[in-house]
Amino acid sequence: MTQHYNKGIIWGKIISATEDKMHDKNFPNDPDRKVVCANLQIACPGDFGKANVFAKVMREQEAKQFLAEQNAGKTLRLEGFFAQYKDRGGVIKSNYNILSWGPCSPKDQTDLRAVFILVGRVDDIRYNEDGDPIIVLTTERSVKERIFKNTFALSTDKPNDFRAGEVFRVKGELRAIEDRFGNTIMVRPLILEAKMIVEDEAVPAAAPAEEGEIPF
């Protein structure tokens, strides 16, 4: 079986980094057990508009380290994995779980961006209310007899390149959409490269154990 994969990388300026607390998954029966995490807002202005990206450092030790470094205002390269969730209005939003970070190279400082690399099964090719094609892709993996599935709704300009039921490797970027006055009205996860994966073709290692919906 082809191994599924999830990776997300952000090159951006940290607008804010605030302490938060979330339920400790190691104690599922104790709702009062909390761990420290960090909520990040990251600016990725580029040729396609001003994309503000939201992320979270969910591991407690790393979250405390990030907050202690006082990274607000710094331009960094942050790596982890990509996720999506529905807001209260049912709108799908994209975000990231950050596992590591470091300085942004001078070259990348002129090309700030948030990208994703996924390997998963295409479940559906559908169109939204504006008639834009959407690829529904699911990554799946097993950890200690538990199955973890994450489903993504990804934009594409080439829907005919995809076949439902097949496994694809996709690479894409969060792209801002602006109104005529330069205000960002939405950010869409746009697929820029796609390749169908044949069975047993080598792919990168699976995502870390923290993969899953990021609680915002």
N, C-alpha and C positions, 0 to 999 in steps of 0.2 A: 504494500500500500504506500502511495506517495505521502511523504511527510509534509504536514501543513506547517505554516510559518507566519510569524508576525513580527515586524520590526518598524519602529518609528524613530525619526531623527528630526531635530529642530535646530536650525541655526537662527538665533534671534536675540533681541534685547529684552532683558527681564524688566517688565513694567512694575510688577509687584510680586512679592513672595510672603504669604501670610500663614501663620500657624493654624492648624485645624485639628480636630480629633475625629476618629472613625472607630467603628466596632472592630475589636480584635478577633479576626477569623479563627485564631487558635483556640478560642473559647466560645463556640457557637451557642452554647446554652446560657451564657452570661451576657445579657445585653448591656450591662453597665461597664463591661471591661472595654476600655478604650486605649488606643495608641495614637501617638502624635503623627501627623502627616503635614504636608505643605501644599498649599494651593498656589499655583503659578499662573500669571498672565504674561504672555510673551508677544512682543511685536515683531512681525515679519513683513515689513514693507518691501514691495518689489515692483516689478514692471507691470503686474496685473492688479495692483491695488494694495491697500493697507489691511493685511490679515492679522487680527489679534487672535492668538492661539491660547487655549486653556489647557493646563496640564496639572498633574498631581505627582508628588513624591510620596508613595504609599508606605515604603519601608521606614520604620520609625528611626533607626539609626541614621540613615541617609537623609531623612527629612530634617532631623535636628542639625546635621552637619550643614545642609544647604542653608538653613535659616541662620546658623551661626556665622556663615561666610558673608552674610549681608550682600547678596548678589544683585539686589535691585539696582538697575542702571547699567549693569554689565552686559556685554554681548558674549553669549556662550554657545557652545555646541552641546546639545542635550540628547541623550539616546535612551530608548526604552521600547515601548510598543504602542501601537495605535489602537484606539477604541472609539466606540460610538454609543450614544445613549439618546433617549427621547426626553425632551423637556416637558414641562407641565402642559404645554399646548400640543404635545404630540409631534413636535418638530425634531427630526434627527439632527443631533449635533456631534461634532467630532472633537476628540481630545486625546491626551497622551498620558501614559504612566511612565515617569522618568526613573531610570535606574542608575544612570551615571551622567556626568557632565564634565566639561573642561573648557579651556579657552577656545575661542573661535579664531580660525586662521585669518590673516589679513585678506586673503583672496575671498573667503566666504563672507567676510563682513560687507562686501559689496554685492552679495547675492543671498540675502537672508530668506529663508524658506522653511517650510515644514513638510516633510515627505513621509510616505509609508511604503512598505514592501510587504506584500501578502502572498501566501500560497494557500489556495483553498478551492472549494467546489462552487461553481456557478449554479445557483439554485433557480434563478429566474432572470429574465431580461424584460424590464417593464418600463413604462413611461409615466412621468409625473404629470401633475395637472397642467403644467406649461408645455407638455409634449416633449420634454427632454428625456433621453434614454438613461435608465438607471440599471446598473449591474448589481444584483443581489448575490453576494459571495459569502460563504460560510467557512471559517477555519474550525477544525476539530482536532482535539488531542485527548489523550487519556493520562491521568495521573493517579496512581494507587487505586485502580479500579473505578475511578470516577471519570466521566466523560465531560469535557468542557467544550462548549460550542459558542462561537461568537459570529454573529451575522452582521455584515456591513452593506450599506447602500452607497454605491460609488457611481459618480458621474462618468460618462464616456462620450466622446465625439464619434466613436466607431463601434456602434453596437453590433454590426455584422461580423466583427472579429471574434465574437464570443458564441459559445454553444452551451446551452443549459445541460447540466449533468457532468460536464467535464471539469477537470482541475486546471486552474490557471495560476501562473505567477504574474502578479500585477505590480507595477511601480507607479506611484502617483504623488500628487502634491496638493496641498490646500490652496485654493485660488479664491481671492476675494472678488466679489461682484459689486461694483459701485453704481450709484445712480448718476444722473447727469451733473450733479453738483459735487461729485467726489466723495460722497458718503458711502461707506461700506454697508450694504443692505443684507448680504449673506456671504458665507464662505462655503464653497463646495469642494469635496474631495474628488479631484479629477484624475482619472487614470491616464497616464502619459505613455506607458509601455505595457504590453500584455503578450504572454506566450502560453500556449497550451502545453501542459506537462504530460508526457507519456509515463505510463506506469514504470516504477522503479528508477526513473531518472533521478540523479542525485540533486538534492536541494539542501539549503542550509539547515542547521539544527533547529529544533522546535523552540518556541518562545518559552520564557521562564515561567515559573509556577504562578506568578502574580497575574498572568493574563486573565482578562475578564472585564466586565463592565466596571468603569471607574466611577465610584459614588460621588456625584456632585450634588 
